[in-house]
Structures are given as structure tokens and as C-alpha cells.
Amino acid sequence: MGLLDRRTRVYERLRDRRAAPPPDRQGERSDLSALEGHKYALVTTFRASGEPVPTPVWFGLSGGRAYVRTGAETAKVKRIRRDARVQVCPCTARGRPLGPSSEGRGRVLGPESEQAEQALRGNYGLGRRLYELTVGRRVDAVYLEIAPSGGTG
């Protein structure tokens, strides 16, 4: 079992059972302003069947877009490559929603994106840098960009 497989199993055990945003809170905003002042975002991507898959992540905001760094081979990257539709809302570290969700479009930027890295650095301090020096180096990573879709509901 690889490092990513073990991490995924641990995250699934830790994830709050309320991690999926309730239907009545989805699509309330057409921008990502609900994320301002928060450290975690619940990014919901969609399987081919349409089933939502919520994942709490670290993020950074820049230019009205959210940026996430994640493993290049993670399932969320594969889902975004297939279907760019995402929902995003502020959440706790375990994925409990803390505010309204926004509809957005995700895209994979690749391993080098100065704007994405600066956005993440702006939202986190020494803790993230230490994480990247230890755990983050072991993962072949890419950045995801989430742009608001411009509409509600």
C-alpha cells in the first residue's frame, strides 16, 4: 500500500460525517468570498455517476479564485479532469461545513504555479512551510484552481 493510499484511509476515518454540504446550503453564492478568513475549504467534486465526493483541503485565495495543492494522482484531480464542476464552502479541518457553498469550475494547473503558491503562503504561515518541508516533498503534487462559475443554484 502506497503513501497516498494510507493517507486517504486516515483522512476518510477523520472526516466529519457532515462533510457533504446540506442541499439547502449549496449554490447560495456566485463567488468565493465565503472562504475569506477561513483555513479550510470543503471541495466537493463529482464522480462519473454524479455522486458528490467532499474533501476538506488547505487553500489560498487570489484574484477571486481559490488555489489548492494536492497529490497529482489523487482521485479529486482525476474527477476534476473529467468534470470541472465543483462546490466549495468553508469548513473545519475535518470537513464540517461552516458557511454557504459556491458553485465553481476546477482545473489542474500542474506542479509549477507561482500565483497558486503565493495564495497558499498568504493563508498559512510557518505550519504549512514545515509541512511542505517534511510530508509535502514526498508527494508528486499539482495545483488546482477553482474559479466561481458565475451563477447560483
CYANA upper distance limits for C-alpha pairs under 8 A (distance plus 0.5 A):
  1 MET  CA      5 ASP  CA      6.64
  1 MET  CA      6 ARG  CA      7.30
  2 GLY  CA      6 ARG  CA      6.93
  3 LEU  CA      7 ARG  CA      6.71
  4 LEU  CA      8 THR  CA      6.56
  4 LEU  CA     74 THR  CA      8.27
  5 ASP  CA      9 ARG  CA      6.85
  6 ARG  CA     10 VAL  CA      6.81
  7 ARG  CA     11 TYR  CA      6.59
  8 THR  CA     12 GLU  CA      6.60
  9 ARG  CA     13 ARG  CA      6.91
 10 VAL  CA     14 LEU  CA      6.82
 11 TYR  CA     15 ARG  CA      6.37
 14 LEU  CA     94 ARG  CA      6.74
 15 ARG  CA     19 ALA  CA      7.31
 15 ARG  CA     56 PRO  CA      8.47
 15 ARG  CA     94 ARG  CA      5.12
 15 ARG  CA     95 GLY  CA      6.38
 16 ASP  CA     94 ARG  CA      5.54
 16 ASP  CA     95 GLY  CA      5.93
 16 ASP  CA     96 ARG  CA      6.26
 17 ARG  CA     96 ARG  CA      8.20
 18 ARG  CA     95 GLY  CA      7.68
 18 ARG  CA     96 ARG  CA      5.98
 18 ARG  CA     97 PRO  CA      7.88
 19 ALA  CA     42 LEU  CA      7.88
 19 ALA  CA     54 PRO  CA      6.73
 19 ALA  CA     55 THR  CA      8.10
 19 ALA  CA     56 PRO  CA      8.40
 19 ALA  CA     94 ARG  CA      7.98
 19 ALA  CA     95 GLY  CA      5.09
 19 ALA  CA     96 ARG  CA      5.37
 19 ALA  CA     97 PRO  CA      6.88
 20 ALA  CA     44 THR  CA      8.11
 20 ALA  CA     52 PRO  CA      8.27
 20 ALA  CA     53 VAL  CA      8.05
 20 ALA  CA     54 PRO  CA      6.12
 20 ALA  CA     95 GLY  CA      8.39
 20 ALA  CA     96 ARG  CA      8.32
 20 ALA  CA     97 PRO  CA      8.13
 21 PRO  CA     25 ARG  CA      7.15
 21 PRO  CA     26 GLN  CA      7.10
 21 PRO  CA     89 CYS  CA      8.40
 21 PRO  CA     97 PRO  CA      6.64
 21 PRO  CA    101 SER  CA      7.86
 22 PRO  CA     26 GLN  CA      7.26
 25 ARG  CA     99 GLY  CA      8.44
 25 ARG  CA    100 PRO  CA      5.94
 25 ARG  CA    101 SER  CA      6.74
 26 GLN  CA     87 GLN  CA      8.03
 26 GLN  CA    100 PRO  CA      7.06
 26 GLN  CA    101 SER  CA      5.49
 26 GLN  CA    102 SER  CA      7.14
 26 GLN  CA    103 GLU  CA      8.21
 26 GLN  CA    153 GLY  CA      7.45
 27 GLY  CA     87 GLN  CA      8.14
 27 GLY  CA    100 PRO  CA      8.01
 27 GLY  CA    101 SER  CA      6.10
 27 GLY  CA    102 SER  CA      5.43
 27 GLY  CA    103 GLU  CA      5.98
 27 GLY  CA    152 THR  CA      5.47
 27 GLY  CA    153 GLY  CA      4.87
 28 GLU  CA    100 PRO  CA      6.47
 28 GLU  CA    101 SER  CA      6.60
 28 GLU  CA    102 SER  CA      6.73
 28 GLU  CA    152 THR  CA      6.46
 28 GLU  CA    153 GLY  CA      7.05
 29 ARG  CA     34 ALA  CA      8.46
 29 ARG  CA    100 PRO  CA      7.41
 29 ARG  CA    101 SER  CA      6.95
 29 ARG  CA    102 SER  CA      5.40
 29 ARG  CA    103 GLU  CA      7.81
 29 ARG  CA    151 GLY  CA      8.24
 29 ARG  CA    152 THR  CA      6.46
 30 SER  CA    102 SER  CA      6.27
 30 SER  CA    103 GLU  CA      7.01
 30 SER  CA    148 PRO  CA      6.67
 30 SER  CA    149 SER  CA      7.19
 30 SER  CA    150 GLY  CA      5.61
 30 SER  CA    151 GLY  CA      5.57
 30 SER  CA    152 THR  CA      5.86
 31 ASP  CA     64 GLY  CA      7.86
 31 ASP  CA    102 SER  CA      6.79
 31 ASP  CA    103 GLU  CA      8.33
 31 ASP  CA    148 PRO  CA      5.67
 31 ASP  CA    149 SER  CA      8.21
 31 ASP  CA    150 GLY  CA      7.34
 32 LEU  CA     36 GLU  CA      8.24
 32 LEU  CA     64 GLY  CA      7.17
 32 LEU  CA     65 ARG  CA      7.48
 32 LEU  CA     66 ALA  CA      7.92
 32 LEU  CA     88 VAL  CA      8.33
 32 LEU  CA     89 CYS  CA      8.48
 32 LEU  CA    102 SER  CA      6.82
 32 LEU  CA    148 PRO  CA      6.95
 33 SER  CA     64 GLY  CA      8.31
 34 ALA  CA     89 CYS  CA      7.31
 34 ALA  CA     90 PRO  CA      7.14
 34 ALA  CA     99 GLY  CA      7.17
 34 ALA  CA    100 PRO  CA      7.16
 34 ALA  CA    101 SER  CA      8.06
 35 LEU  CA     41 ALA  CA      7.45
 35 LEU  CA     89 CYS  CA      6.95
 35 LEU  CA     90 PRO  CA      5.68
 36 GLU  CA     61 LEU  CA      8.24
 38 HIS  CA     90 PRO  CA      6.82
 38 HIS  CA     91 CYS  CA      8.21
 39 LYS  CA     58 TRP  CA      6.80
 39 LYS  CA     59 PHE  CA      7.52
 39 LYS  CA     90 PRO  CA      8.35
 39 LYS  CA     92 THR  CA      8.49
 39 LYS  CA    123 ASN  CA      7.44
 39 LYS  CA    124 TYR  CA      8.19
 40 TYR  CA     56 PRO  CA      6.83
 40 TYR  CA     57 VAL  CA      6.02
 40 TYR  CA     58 TRP  CA      5.51
 40 TYR  CA     59 PHE  CA      6.99
 40 TYR  CA     90 PRO  CA      6.44
 40 TYR  CA     91 CYS  CA      5.95
 40 TYR  CA     92 THR  CA      6.55
 40 TYR  CA     93 ALA  CA      6.50
 40 TYR  CA     95 GLY  CA      8.47
 41 ALA  CA     56 PRO  CA      6.01
 41 ALA  CA     57 VAL  CA      5.92
 41 ALA  CA     58 TRP  CA      6.96
 41 ALA  CA     59 PHE  CA      7.14
 41 ALA  CA     88 VAL  CA      6.90
 41 ALA  CA     89 CYS  CA      5.99
 41 ALA  CA     90 PRO  CA      4.93
 41 ALA  CA     91 CYS  CA      5.75
 41 ALA  CA     92 THR  CA      8.22
 41 ALA  CA     95 GLY  CA      8.19
 42 LEU  CA     54 PRO  CA      6.65
 42 LEU  CA     55 THR  CA      5.93
 42 LEU  CA     56 PRO  CA      4.80
 42 LEU  CA     57 VAL  CA      6.83
 42 LEU  CA     87 GLN  CA      8.43
 42 LEU  CA     88 VAL  CA      5.93
 42 LEU  CA     89 CYS  CA      5.80
 42 LEU  CA     90 PRO  CA      6.52
 42 LEU  CA     91 CYS  CA      6.20
 42 LEU  CA     95 GLY  CA      6.43
 42 LEU  CA     96 ARG  CA      8.49
 42 LEU  CA     97 PRO  CA      7.49
 43 VAL  CA     54 PRO  CA      6.11
 43 VAL  CA     55 THR  CA      5.76
 43 VAL  CA     56 PRO  CA      6.66
 43 VAL  CA     57 VAL  CA      7.53
 43 VAL  CA     86 VAL  CA      7.23
 43 VAL  CA     87 GLN  CA      6.36
 43 VAL  CA     88 VAL  CA      5.11
 43 VAL  CA     89 CYS  CA      7.44
 44 THR  CA     52 PRO  CA      6.59
 44 THR  CA     53 VAL  CA      5.76
 44 THR  CA     54 PRO  CA      4.57
 44 THR  CA     55 THR  CA      6.63
 44 THR  CA     86 VAL  CA      6.00
 44 THR  CA     87 GLN  CA      5.53
 44 THR  CA     88 VAL  CA      6.71
 45 THR  CA     52 PRO  CA      6.28
 45 THR  CA     53 VAL  CA      5.82
 45 THR  CA     54 PRO  CA      7.00
 45 THR  CA     76 LYS  CA      6.95
 45 THR  CA     79 ARG  CA      6.96
 45 THR  CA     80 ILE  CA      7.22
 45 THR  CA     85 ARG  CA      7.27
 45 THR  CA     86 VAL  CA      5.50
 45 THR  CA     87 GLN  CA      7.40
 46 PHE  CA     50 GLY  CA      5.90
 46 PHE  CA     51 GLU  CA      6.04
 46 PHE  CA     52 PRO  CA      5.07
 46 PHE  CA     53 VAL  CA      6.35
 46 PHE  CA     79 ARG  CA      6.83
 46 PHE  CA     80 ILE  CA      8.35
 46 PHE  CA     83 ASP  CA      7.55
 46 PHE  CA     85 ARG  CA      7.85
 46 PHE  CA     86 VAL  CA      7.76
 47 ARG  CA     51 GLU  CA      5.79
 47 ARG  CA     52 PRO  CA      6.97
 47 ARG  CA     53 VAL  CA      7.69
 47 ARG  CA     79 ARG  CA      6.70
 48 ALA  CA     79 ARG  CA      8.31
 48 ALA  CA     82 ARG  CA      8.46
 48 ALA  CA     83 ASP  CA      8.46
 54 PRO  CA     95 GLY  CA      8.34
 55 THR  CA     95 GLY  CA      7.38
 56 PRO  CA     91 CYS  CA      7.59
 56 PRO  CA     92 THR  CA      8.19
 56 PRO  CA     93 ALA  CA      6.98
 56 PRO  CA     94 ARG  CA      7.07
 56 PRO  CA     95 GLY  CA      5.45
 57 VAL  CA     68 VAL  CA      7.61
 57 VAL  CA     93 ALA  CA      8.23
 58 TRP  CA     68 VAL  CA      6.87
 58 TRP  CA     69 ARG  CA      8.22
 58 TRP  CA    120 LEU  CA      8.25
 59 PHE  CA     66 ALA  CA      6.85
 59 PHE  CA     67 TYR  CA      5.88
 59 PHE  CA     68 VAL  CA      5.29
 59 PHE  CA     69 ARG  CA      8.05
 59 PHE  CA    119 ALA  CA      8.22
 59 PHE  CA    120 LEU  CA      6.28
 59 PHE  CA    123 ASN  CA      7.81
 60 GLY  CA     66 ALA  CA      6.05
 60 GLY  CA     67 TYR  CA      5.65
 60 GLY  CA     68 VAL  CA      7.25
 60 GLY  CA    116 ALA  CA      7.74
 60 GLY  CA    118 GLN  CA      8.44
 60 GLY  CA    119 ALA  CA      4.90
 60 GLY  CA    120 LEU  CA      4.63
 60 GLY  CA    121 ARG  CA      7.87
 60 GLY  CA    122 GLY  CA      7.30
 60 GLY  CA    123 ASN  CA      6.06
 61 LEU  CA     65 ARG  CA      6.12
 61 LEU  CA     66 ALA  CA      5.04
 61 LEU  CA     67 TYR  CA      6.77
 61 LEU  CA    119 ALA  CA      5.88
 61 LEU  CA    120 LEU  CA      7.81
 61 LEU  CA    123 ASN  CA      8.22
 62 SER  CA     66 ALA  CA      7.00
 62 SER  CA     67 TYR  CA      8.28
 62 SER  CA    115 GLN  CA      8.03
 62 SER  CA    116 ALA  CA      8.26
 62 SER  CA    119 ALA  CA      6.14
 64 GLY  CA    147 ALA  CA      7.69
 64 GLY  CA    148 PRO  CA      8.24
 65 ARG  CA    145 GLU  CA      7.24
 65 ARG  CA    146 ILE  CA      6.12
 65 ARG  CA    147 ALA  CA      5.36
 65 ARG  CA    148 PRO  CA      7.46
 66 ALA  CA    145 GLU  CA      6.34
 66 ALA  CA    146 ILE  CA      5.52
 66 ALA  CA    147 ALA  CA      7.17
 67 TYR  CA    116 ALA  CA      5.88
 67 TYR  CA    117 GLU  CA      8.49
 67 TYR  CA    119 ALA  CA      7.34
 67 TYR  CA    120 LEU  CA      7.46
 67 TYR  CA    143 TYR  CA      7.17
 67 TYR  CA    144 LEU  CA      6.06
 67 TYR  CA    145 GLU  CA      5.23
 67 TYR  CA    146 ILE  CA      6.77
 68 VAL  CA    116 ALA  CA      7.84
 68 VAL  CA    120 LEU  CA      7.90
 68 VAL  CA    143 TYR  CA      6.00
 68 VAL  CA    144 LEU  CA      5.56
 68 VAL  CA    145 GLU  CA      7.17
 69 ARG  CA    141 ALA  CA      7.06
 69 ARG  CA    142 VAL  CA      6.27
 69 ARG  CA    143 TYR  CA      4.93
 69 ARG  CA    144 LEU  CA      6.79
 70 THR  CA     74 THR  CA      7.81
 70 THR  CA    141 ALA  CA      5.81
 70 THR  CA    142 VAL  CA      6.19
 70 THR  CA    143 TYR  CA      6.82
 70 THR  CA    144 LEU  CA      8.06
 71 GLY  CA     77 VAL  CA      8.44
 71 GLY  CA    139 VAL  CA      6.36
 71 GLY  CA    140 ASP  CA      6.11
 71 GLY  CA    141 ALA  CA      4.72
 71 GLY  CA    142 VAL  CA      6.65
 72 ALA  CA     77 VAL  CA      7.11
 72 ALA  CA    139 VAL  CA      8.46
 72 ALA  CA    140 ASP  CA      6.22
 72 ALA  CA    141 ALA  CA      5.27
 72 ALA  CA    142 VAL  CA      5.74
 73 GLU  CA     77 VAL  CA      7.23
 73 GLU  CA     78 LYS  CA      7.78
 73 GLU  CA    140 ASP  CA      8.31
 74 THR  CA     78 LYS  CA      7.21
 75 ALA  CA     79 ARG  CA      6.61
 76 LYS  CA     80 ILE  CA      6.59
 77 VAL  CA     81 ARG  CA      6.70
 77 VAL  CA    108 VAL  CA      7.56
 77 VAL  CA    144 LEU  CA      8.43
 78 LYS  CA     82 ARG  CA      6.90
 79 ARG  CA     83 ASP  CA      6.38
 79 ARG  CA     84 ALA  CA      8.09
 80 ILE  CA     84 ALA  CA      5.14
 80 ILE  CA     85 ARG  CA      7.63
 80 ILE  CA     86 VAL  CA      8.35
 80 ILE  CA    106 GLY  CA      6.57
 80 ILE  CA    107 ARG  CA      6.92
 80 ILE  CA    108 VAL  CA      8.01
 81 ARG  CA    107 ARG  CA      7.41
 81 ARG  CA    108 VAL  CA      7.64
 84 ALA  CA    105 ARG  CA      5.55
 84 ALA  CA    106 GLY  CA      5.35
 84 ALA  CA    107 ARG  CA      6.86
 85 ARG  CA    103 GLU  CA      7.96
 85 ARG  CA    104 GLY  CA      6.52
 85 ARG  CA    105 ARG  CA      5.35
 85 ARG  CA    106 GLY  CA      6.89
 86 VAL  CA    103 GLU  CA      6.55
 86 VAL  CA    104 GLY  CA      5.61
 86 VAL  CA    105 ARG  CA      6.16
 86 VAL  CA    106 GLY  CA      6.82
 86 VAL  CA    146 ILE  CA      8.37
 87 GLN  CA    101 SER  CA      6.75
 87 GLN  CA    102 SER  CA      5.99
 87 GLN  CA    103 GLU  CA      5.18
 87 GLN  CA    104 GLY  CA      6.33
 88 VAL  CA    101 SER  CA      5.70
 88 VAL  CA    102 SER  CA      5.83
 88 VAL  CA    103 GLU  CA      7.17
 88 VAL  CA    104 GLY  CA      7.80
 89 CYS  CA     97 PRO  CA      7.06
 89 CYS  CA     98 LEU  CA      7.76
 89 CYS  CA     99 GLY  CA      6.61
 89 CYS  CA    100 PRO  CA      6.33
 89 CYS  CA    101 SER  CA      4.70
 89 CYS  CA    102 SER  CA      6.85
 90 PRO  CA     97 PRO  CA      6.45
 90 PRO  CA     98 LEU  CA      5.82
 90 PRO  CA     99 GLY  CA      6.20
 90 PRO  CA    100 PRO  CA      8.03
 90 PRO  CA    101 SER  CA      8.04
 91 CYS  CA     95 GLY  CA      5.77
 91 CYS  CA     96 ARG  CA      5.65
 91 CYS  CA     97 PRO  CA      4.74
 91 CYS  CA     98 LEU  CA      5.30
 91 CYS  CA     99 GLY  CA      7.80
 92 THR  CA     96 ARG  CA      5.72
 92 THR  CA     97 PRO  CA      7.18
 92 THR  CA     98 LEU  CA      7.50
102 SER  CA    148 PRO  CA      7.59
102 SER  CA    152 THR  CA      8.01
103 GLU  CA    148 PRO  CA      6.60
103 GLU  CA    149 SER  CA      6.19
103 GLU  CA    150 GLY  CA      8.29
103 GLU  CA    151 GLY  CA      7.79
103 GLU  CA    152 THR  CA      7.33
103 GLU  CA    153 GLY  CA      8.16
104 GLY  CA    146 ILE  CA      6.65
104 GLY  CA    147 ALA  CA      5.88
104 GLY  CA    148 PRO  CA      4.68
104 GLY  CA    149 SER  CA      4.86
104 GLY  CA    150 GLY  CA      8.17
105 ARG  CA    146 ILE  CA      6.03
105 ARG  CA    147 ALA  CA      5.83
105 ARG  CA    148 PRO  CA      6.82
105 ARG  CA    149 SER  CA      6.34
106 GLY  CA    144 LEU  CA      7.09
106 GLY  CA    145 GLU  CA      6.06
106 GLY  CA    146 ILE  CA      4.91
106 GLY  CA    147 ALA  CA      6.97
107 ARG  CA    144 LEU  CA      6.17
107 ARG  CA    145 GLU  CA      5.90
107 ARG  CA    146 ILE  CA      7.15
108 VAL  CA    142 VAL  CA      7.48
108 VAL  CA    143 TYR  CA      6.60
108 VAL  CA    144 LEU  CA      5.19
108 VAL  CA    145 GLU  CA      6.97
109 LEU  CA    113 SER  CA      7.42
109 LEU  CA    142 VAL  CA      7.05
109 LEU  CA    143 TYR  CA      5.78
109 LEU  CA    144 LEU  CA      6.21
109 LEU  CA    145 GLU  CA      7.24
110 GLY  CA    141 ALA  CA      8.22
110 GLY  CA    142 VAL  CA      5.05
110 GLY  CA    143 TYR  CA      6.12
110 GLY  CA    144 LEU  CA      8.24
111 PRO  CA    140 ASP  CA      8.48
111 PRO  CA    141 ALA  CA      6.28
111 PRO  CA    142 VAL  CA      4.70
111 PRO  CA    143 TYR  CA      6.64
112 GLU  CA    142 VAL  CA      7.88
112 GLU  CA    143 TYR  CA      8.09
113 SER  CA    117 GLU  CA      6.73
113 SER  CA    143 TYR  CA      7.55
114 GLU  CA    118 GLN  CA      6.54
115 GLN  CA    119 ALA  CA      6.69
116 ALA  CA    120 LEU  CA      6.84
116 ALA  CA    143 TYR  CA      7.28
116 ALA  CA    145 GLU  CA      8.10
117 GLU  CA    121 ARG  CA      6.66
118 GLN  CA    122 GLY  CA      6.54
119 ALA  CA    123 ASN  CA      7.12
120 LEU  CA    124 TYR  CA      6.85
121 ARG  CA    125 GLY  CA      6.86
121 ARG  CA    128 ARG  CA      8.16
124 TYR  CA    128 ARG  CA      6.41
125 GLY  CA    129 ARG  CA      7.26
126 LEU  CA    130 LEU  CA      6.62
127 GLY  CA    131 TYR  CA      6.70
128 ARG  CA    132 GLU  CA      6.60
129 ARG  CA    133 LEU  CA      6.71
130 LEU  CA    134 THR  CA      6.80
131 TYR  CA    135 VAL  CA      6.04
131 TYR  CA    136 GLY  CA      6.48
132 GLU  CA    136 GLY  CA      4.49
132 GLU  CA    137 ARG  CA      6.39
133 LEU  CA    137 ARG  CA      6.52
134 THR  CA    138 ARG  CA      8.15
135 VAL  CA    139 VAL  CA      7.92
